[in-house]
Amino acid sequence: MAELKKGARITGGDRTKLAADLKRKYSSGSSIRFLAAETGRSYGFVHRMLSEAGVQLRGRGGATRGKKS
């Protein structure tokens, strides 16, 4: 994906295309932070685009604590 000009307004077909691309990559396992770095956009922008695209966002990562057996 070509890096977008920082802060450039993305509308219409470009926005739809970007949302579909972000959705596909996020669904394939990429993180929001990775996608933000890849596109040169903020975490909030990518998060908003994914939400607008109807993506079910994953929970936060990291180690989870379970009961010790």
Secondary structure by P-SEA (a helix, b strand, c coil): ccccccccccccaaaaaaaaaaaaaaaacccaaaaaaaacccaaaaaaaaaaacccccccccccccccc
